[in-house]
Amino acid sequence: MCDRVFDALNSFSDRVHLMDRIRRTRSDLFDAERESCGNCSHWMKSRDCPREKNIGGMSRGPSSGQPGCDKFLRKSYSKYRAEKLRREISDMEGGM
């Protein structure tokens, strides 16, 4: 009897952890797909980004979380990361 209770609790715990992992991966996917400065190829390049300024040899501009501007160009890594996260979510949901 005790074994069945512990087996059920372990199964429940595994499912809760999987659901939390799916939730965190979905959040990461949302961040990877957002049009934010950190996902832009021009970010931190004072010659390319209209918001970046070179002041005394130091680049100053928006943080990575700022909304993208009209020159937004998605980094190839952001595209790759979004596809990878979609596959991970699909695989995890298939295991439920």
N, C-alpha and C positions, 0 to 999 in steps of 0.2 A: 504494500500500500504506500509506504513512504517513498519508495523508488518512483512510483508513478507521479506522485506529487512533485518531487524534485525534477523529474523529466519534464513535466508540464511547465514548471517555473523556468527551467533552462530554455525550453522552447520559446516561451513568452519573452524572456530576456533577449534571446537572439533576435527575435522579430522586432522588438523595441529598438535595439541597437541598429538593425538594418534600416528601419524607418528613419531613424535619426541621421544615419549616414546618407540616405537618399535626400533628406531635407537639406543637409549641409551641401551636398553636391549640386542640388538645384539652385541654392543660393550662389554658389561659385559660378554656375552657368549663367545666372542672371547678371553677375558682375562682368563675366567675359563677353556677354552680348551687348552690354550697355555702351552707348556712345559717350564715353567719358575720355578725358584727356589722357589718362594712363593707357587706354587702348588704342591711341592714335599714333601713327608712325611719325608725326611731326612733333610729338610731345618732347620737351626738353631740348629742342633744336632751335636756337634763336633765329637762325636764317629761314627756317621753314614755318614755324608756328607764329601766327600773328599775335598771340598773347605773350610769347616769350620775349624777354628783353635782356640784352647783354649790358650789364652795369658794372663797369670797372673790371671787366674780365670774368665776371660771375654771371651765370645765367639765372634770371629771375622770372618766374612765371607761375601759372596755375598748378595746383596740386593735382595728383592723378585722379582724384574723384570728381573734379569739376566737369560740368557738362561740356560735350564737344562743341566746337564752333562750326562755321560753314565750310572750313577747309578740312574737316574731319576725314581721315583716311585710316581705316582699320588696319592694325598691325597684322601681319600674316600669323604671328604667334597667337593672337587672340582668336583668329578663325580656327586654327588648329586646336587650341585649348577647348573652345566651345564644342567642336565635333567630338573630341575625346571625352568630355564630360557628358555629352548626350549618349554616347555609347555606354559609358559607365552606368548611367541612370537606367538605361534600357536593360543592361545585364543584371543590375540589382533588382529591378522590378520583375524580371523574368524568374528570379530566384525566390520570389515571395510565394 
